[in-house]
Each structure stands twice: as C-alpha cells, then as structure tokens.
Amino acid sequence: MDLPIQISPSHFEKVNQLGSGTIGKVYLAKEKSTQQEFAIKFIKTEITNNNEIIQYINEISQVYHPIILRPFGYSLPDHSKKRPMSLVTNFQNNGSLSFLLQNPSELTDFRKLKILFGIAEGLRYLHENHFVHGDLTPGNILLNENIEPILTDYSLSKIKPRKTRIPPMNICFYAPENDITEVTASARDENSESSPESPTMAIKQFSVIDNFQDIEPSADVFSYGMIVYTVITGSYPYTEEESKDVAIRIKQGERPPLLNS
C-alpha cells in the first residue's frame, strides 16, 4: 500500500485559486518538473505535533476507492514561514456539484441518479472502514471527466480547528447534533467560503460548528438526505429562511417540505 509522500509546495507552481473554504485555500498547481496539474489544499490546524499530522495522513490514506479523492502527497506546517500544512491530490477539472447545480440544463435525470448513487457508494465505503466524512456539502463533491462524484475533504474534523466557520448556504447540510451558533464576520473574512463554484452571497453572518470531532456516521446520512433533496429539486433546502432560523429548525427536527409531483 503506497503512503503519501512528503513533498514541498516549492515543487509546484500555482496556476490559480480554485476556492477558499472554512479552513484554507485550494489551488490548481503544476508540478515544475513535469508540468502535470494537481490540486493543493492548504489546511489550517491547531495541531502543533507533526507526528499527529503524519498519523492522520497515514490514516486517511488507507482509503482506496474510485469515488474517494485520496491524497498522494503532503507537506507539514512551517511555522517559521507561517505556512500551513497541505495535501496534494489529483485535479478534477469538472469542478464540484455546487457548480453543476447552478447549471440545471446540464443536470439531466440520468446524471442526477449517477451522482446520487455514487455519493451513497462513497459513504458506504467510508462508514464500513470506520471513517466519517463530517463535511458533506455540494462543494466537497467533485466531478471527474465522466461527471461522476468524487468525495473530498473526508475526516478533516480530526485536524481542523475546534471552531470552524461555515457559509450560511451550507448550514442545511449539517445534522442536528452539530452545535451551530451565529457570529458576525466581515464578508471578506478569510475563513468564509468564496469560490467560483459557489453562488456569491453578500452576507456578513456566519455560523460556527463547535463539535465537529464528535460527529457520527448518522450525520453523514443527514447530509446525504439534504443533498438528495437539492439535486432532485434543483434548489437548496430552507432557501426562504434566515440562516439562524435554518439551524434552529433543523435542531427542532423540522425538515424541508416534499414537493408535489
């Protein structure tokens, strides 16, 4: 079984930024010697012991499944240069499910079923191997050259900060067991999600999840149900609600209404 290799980000040349998420930024980059394209995700973590980070990377690298985006390279944080750790993966050039949802004409019934069955298969594999994704949103479901789903950012809860900001539009994908509270932040906050694949939202209210590290597989099942709703209906759940009200309704057990056929 091949484990990811430690490789310096200096071996790569950044092409452009693909996205900025809750714990870091993702870039399209070319390996300087081969010009091959990869994705590099720089990840903020509160872990200061590099051995713990290496153990985490070795754990997530036990995953071998075509629907799971497994890292093949990494770098450890360099505190002297204020550079976070990074993970290197293959580049998926069809973006994410969040991008596809903005183009309904491209999301045929066949593609909907293929994507949903693929996500379910990926979750089955993760859960059978004692992994919890913990952050299943349309932005973390990439699409390969055949418009098949590729799950990324699985089990990041083991290394991400205890408190993590999430964009309001994603609150609906987090299960009731997540502790979500409202905070105020600038729309330019570097922890907010800003990606060409995500709808632009001029919102200054963000939410915080406190107990990501305690999430069970059932939370992934909840997230999957909301993704099924989004893919089938073409719209996000609770779109008529304020972000804070969505978190409260989910906590109280309320679910989005079924549409009339």
Secondary structure, 3 states (H helix, E strand, C coil): CCCCEECCHHHEEEEEEEEECCCEEEEEEEECCCCCEEEEEEECCCCCCHHHHHHHHHHHCCCCCCCECCCCEEECCEHHHCECEEEEEECCCCCEHHHHHCCHHHCCHHHHHHHHHHHHHHHHHHHHCCCCCCCCCHHHEEECCCCCEEECCCCHHHCCCCCEEECHHHHHHCCCCCCEEEEECCCCCCCCCECCCCCCCCCCEEEEECCHHHCCHHHHHHHHHHHHHHHHHCCCCCCCCCHHHHHHHHHCCCCCCCCCC
